Amino acid sequence: MHYRSWLVAPLAALLLAGCASTPKTSTSKPGRTLAYTCEDGGHLEALVREGDTLTLLAPGRSAVTLHRVRTASGARYTGAGLSFWDSGDEATFTPSGGEPVDCDLEPQGSAPWAAAAARGALFRAVGQEPGWHAVVAHGRIEATLDDGARIVTAPVERASTGTGAVRWRGTARPGDLRLRARDVPCQDSMNGRAYPASVLLTVDGETYEGCGRWLRMP
């Protein structure tokens, strides 16, 4: 009887302490994902995390971390020569050395790059005809092929080359799964969006071309 009382009291204290220290937003929610269409035709995505940081995915660039600064209204973030000012359904994006551009919020679910970043992905790639995308995350590649009809996944190893390229290679049934990313600007053939990397995805000898970007620095 005394033993159970001695055990339960500290356990209850630990549980209460854990509840008190848990933030209002659950740690299972890695952040809010947002997508914007800008007046110049550009597409922006953002991952808003707890605290004062924002991951911005701007045209032609890999992910950049911006930090919140004081402002009279809305939420303004700066970093890497960029500025992003969020004011609800609208935002203003200022590229490095460029003029401010007004952007409108898109419907929820329109931010696949930010969503992949929220899941901890390192790199994401996309291609067309047929549509495909691939994500490198937690030591694995997951490739969704043929407009979503087929998914191939495998653990991979990474290798860098002296030519500005990174390769991931793994074994997936029935054959090899390879992804090669080069630091060569790329434009999506379907929507014209710009990305900083050109990508070749090979699945069991079949090659897919596309574009990609880093979602966090390796």
C-alpha positions as CSV (number, residue, x, y, z in Angstrom):
1,M,0.0,0.0,0.0
2,H,2.8,2.4,1.0
3,Y,4.8,1.4,-2.1
4,R,1.9,2.2,-4.5
5,S,1.4,5.6,-2.9
6,W,5.1,6.3,-3.2
7,L,5.0,5.4,-6.9
8,V,1.8,7.1,-7.9
9,A,2.6,10.5,-6.4
10,P,5.8,11.2,-8.4
11,L,4.1,9.8,-11.5
12,A,1.2,12.2,-11.2
13,A,3.6,15.1,-10.6
14,L,5.5,14.2,-13.7
15,L,2.3,14.1,-15.8
16,L,1.1,17.4,-14.4
17,A,4.5,19.0,-15.1
18,G,4.4,17.6,-18.7
19,C,1.0,19.1,-19.2
20,A,2.1,22.5,-17.9
21,S,5.1,22.6,-20.2
22,T,3.2,21.5,-23.3
23,P,2.5,24.4,-25.7
24,K,-1.0,25.1,-26.8
25,T,-0.1,24.0,-30.3
26,S,0.6,20.3,-30.3
27,T,4.1,19.2,-31.4
28,S,2.4,16.8,-33.8
29,K,1.5,19.9,-35.9
30,P,4.8,21.0,-37.5
31,G,3.4,24.2,-38.8
32,R,0.9,25.9,-41.1
33,T,1.4,25.6,-44.9
34,L,0.4,28.5,-47.1
35,A,0.5,29.0,-50.9
36,Y,0.2,32.3,-52.8
37,T,-0.3,33.4,-56.4
38,C,1.5,36.7,-57.1
39,E,0.6,39.4,-59.5
40,D,3.7,38.7,-61.7
41,G,2.5,35.1,-62.1
42,G,4.9,33.7,-59.5
43,H,4.0,31.0,-57.0
44,L,5.1,31.2,-53.4
45,E,4.8,28.7,-50.6
46,A,5.5,29.1,-46.9
47,L,5.7,27.0,-43.8
48,V,4.9,29.0,-40.7
49,R,6.4,27.4,-37.6
50,E,6.0,28.1,-33.9
51,G,8.0,31.0,-32.8
52,D,9.5,33.7,-35.1
53,T,10.6,31.8,-38.1
54,L,9.1,31.0,-41.5
55,T,10.4,28.7,-44.3
56,L,9.8,30.4,-47.7
57,L,9.8,28.7,-51.0
58,A,10.2,31.4,-53.6
59,P,10.4,31.1,-57.4
60,G,13.8,29.7,-58.6
61,R,15.1,29.2,-55.0
62,S,15.5,26.4,-52.5
63,A,13.9,26.9,-49.1
64,V,15.0,29.9,-47.1
65,T,14.5,30.5,-43.4
66,L,13.2,34.0,-42.6
67,H,12.9,35.6,-39.2
68,R,10.1,37.7,-37.9
69,V,10.7,41.5,-37.4
70,R,8.5,44.1,-35.7
71,T,5.8,45.7,-37.8
72,A,2.7,47.8,-37.1
73,S,0.4,45.2,-38.7
74,G,0.5,41.7,-40.1
75,A,3.6,39.5,-39.8
76,R,6.8,40.5,-41.6
77,Y,9.8,38.2,-42.1
78,T,13.2,38.9,-43.5
79,G,16.4,37.1,-44.4
80,A,18.8,36.2,-47.2
81,G,17.9,39.5,-48.9
82,L,14.2,38.6,-49.1
83,S,11.2,40.0,-47.4
84,F,7.7,38.5,-46.9
85,W,4.9,40.4,-45.3
86,D,1.8,38.3,-44.4
87,S,-1.5,40.2,-43.8
88,G,-4.1,37.5,-43.9
89,D,-5.4,36.6,-47.3
90,E,-2.8,38.8,-49.0
91,A,1.0,39.0,-48.8
92,T,3.8,41.1,-50.2
93,F,7.0,39.4,-51.4
94,T,10.2,41.4,-52.1
95,P,12.9,39.4,-53.9
96,S,16.5,40.1,-53.4
97,G,17.3,43.3,-55.3
98,G,13.8,43.4,-56.7
99,E,10.5,45.4,-56.3
100,P,7.7,44.3,-54.0
101,V,5.1,42.0,-55.5
102,D,1.5,41.6,-54.2
103,C,0.3,38.0,-53.7
104,D,-3.1,36.4,-53.0
105,L,-3.6,33.4,-50.7
106,E,-4.6,30.1,-52.5
107,P,-7.1,27.5,-51.1
108,Q,-5.8,25.2,-48.4
109,G,-4.0,22.2,-49.7
110,S,-2.2,24.1,-52.5
111,A,1.3,23.9,-50.9
112,P,2.9,20.5,-51.6
113,W,6.4,21.8,-51.2
114,A,5.7,23.4,-47.9
115,A,3.8,20.3,-46.8
116,A,6.9,18.1,-47.6
117,A,9.1,20.5,-45.7
118,A,6.8,20.2,-42.7
119,R,7.2,16.4,-42.8
120,G,11.0,16.9,-42.6
121,A,11.8,16.2,-46.2
122,L,15.3,17.1,-47.5
123,F,14.5,17.4,-51.2
124,R,11.5,17.3,-53.5
125,A,11.3,16.9,-57.3
126,V,8.4,17.1,-59.8
127,G,8.0,16.3,-63.5
128,Q,5.3,16.1,-66.2
129,E,4.0,13.9,-69.0
130,P,3.2,11.7,-67.2
131,G,3.0,13.6,-63.9
132,W,5.3,12.5,-61.1
133,H,6.9,13.7,-57.9
134,A,9.5,12.3,-55.6
135,V,10.5,13.2,-52.0
136,V,13.8,12.4,-50.2
137,A,13.0,12.2,-46.5
138,H,14.5,10.4,-43.5
139,G,16.9,8.3,-45.6
140,R,14.2,7.1,-48.1
141,I,12.9,8.1,-51.5
142,E,9.2,8.0,-52.3
143,A,8.4,8.4,-55.9
144,T,4.8,8.8,-57.1
145,L,4.6,8.0,-60.8
146,D,2.2,8.0,-63.7
147,D,-0.1,10.7,-62.4
148,G,-0.4,8.9,-59.1
149,A,-1.1,5.4,-60.4
150,R,2.2,4.0,-59.0
151,I,4.2,4.6,-55.8
152,V,7.8,3.3,-55.4
153,T,9.8,3.7,-52.2
154,A,13.2,2.5,-51.0
155,P,15.9,3.4,-48.5
156,V,18.7,5.2,-50.3
157,E,22.3,6.2,-49.9
158,R,23.5,9.7,-51.0
159,A,26.7,10.6,-52.9
160,S,27.9,14.0,-54.0
161,T,30.1,14.7,-57.0
162,G,32.5,17.5,-57.9
163,T,30.2,18.7,-60.6
164,G,27.6,20.2,-58.4
165,A,25.4,17.2,-58.5
166,V,23.9,15.0,-55.7
167,R,22.8,11.4,-56.3
168,W,20.6,9.1,-54.2
169,R,20.5,5.4,-55.0
170,G,18.5,2.6,-53.5
171,T,17.0,-0.8,-54.4
172,A,13.3,-1.1,-54.9
173,R,11.3,-4.0,-56.2
174,P,11.8,-4.9,-59.0
175,G,14.9,-2.8,-59.7
176,D,17.0,0.2,-58.9
177,L,15.7,3.6,-57.8
178,R,17.9,6.6,-58.5
179,L,17.6,10.4,-58.2
180,R,20.2,12.8,-59.5
181,A,19.9,16.5,-58.8
182,R,22.1,19.2,-60.4
183,D,22.4,22.8,-59.5
184,V,21.1,23.9,-62.9
185,P,18.0,26.1,-63.1
186,C,14.9,24.3,-64.4
187,Q,11.5,25.4,-65.6
188,D,8.4,23.2,-65.2
189,S,7.1,22.3,-68.7
190,M,3.5,22.4,-67.5
191,N,3.1,25.6,-65.5
192,G,6.4,27.4,-66.2
193,R,7.4,27.6,-62.6
194,A,11.1,28.1,-62.0
195,Y,13.3,25.9,-59.7
196,P,17.0,25.9,-58.8
197,A,17.7,22.2,-59.7
198,S,17.4,19.9,-62.7
199,V,16.5,16.3,-61.8
200,L,16.7,12.9,-63.4
201,L,14.7,10.1,-61.7
202,T,15.4,6.5,-62.8
203,V,13.0,3.7,-61.7
204,D,14.0,0.2,-62.9
205,G,15.7,1.6,-66.0
206,E,12.9,4.0,-66.9
207,T,14.0,7.7,-66.7
208,Y,11.9,10.7,-65.8
209,E,13.1,14.3,-66.2
210,G,12.0,17.1,-63.9
211,C,12.8,20.0,-61.5
212,G,13.5,20.2,-57.8
213,R,14.6,22.2,-54.8
214,W,16.2,21.7,-51.4
215,L,13.6,21.9,-48.6
216,R,16.4,22.2,-46.0
217,M,20.1,22.3,-46.3
218,P,21.8,18.9,-46.1
